[in-house]
Amino acid sequence: MPGFIGRLWGHALDAVRPQVDGVSANRKIEWYAAFNLLAGGVMFALPGYTLATKPVYEPLVRAGWTDASMAALFTGVGTAWCLALYANGHWRRSPLIRCVGALAGTIIWGQVAALHVVNGWATGTPNLGSVTYGLLAGFCLAACSRAAADFSITRRRDALHP
């Protein structure tokens, strides 16, 4: 089993490791996380999918969040992140936008995971969402680290070759 887990972990790390010329060429994790934000925005925009019907989101409702505001947040961050990924390598600021998108994804998914943890404690039952969204937040954090490294490399390269 440790061999299998080790190989699985290695594949996960390969998705965020630098691959070409010091800049990560493989952005599968970032695309996955960005599309998850877009999908979340679509779900919040669907009729009948309301925060009020999901007990886990009760703290958000009390804080004044609505389906429309959640849809706008998720869709806006996801779209900006996807555009930065698409523009990556063609526009000097794309690693910075990728980093901001990944950081926003880390915060968003981390908060959703925390809501599921609190809901699990309150109901006395484990909640799959806490693990799922926690892992997604972790991968967003890894993507943020990779994008920050790409931004640093790009800045050094631009300083040498303006």
HELIX and SHEET records of a PDB file:
HELIX    1   1 PRO A    2  ASP A   14  1                                  13    
HELIX    2   2 LYS A   28  ALA A   45  1                                  18    
HELIX    3   3 LEU A   51  THR A   53  5                                   3    
HELIX    4   4 PRO A   55  TYR A   57  5                                   3    
HELIX    5   5 GLU A   58  ARG A   62  1                                   5    
HELIX    6   6 ASP A   67  ALA A   87  1                                  21    
HELIX    7   7 SER A   94  THR A  123  1                                  30    
HELIX    8   8 LEU A  128  LEU A  160  1                                  33    
END                                                                             
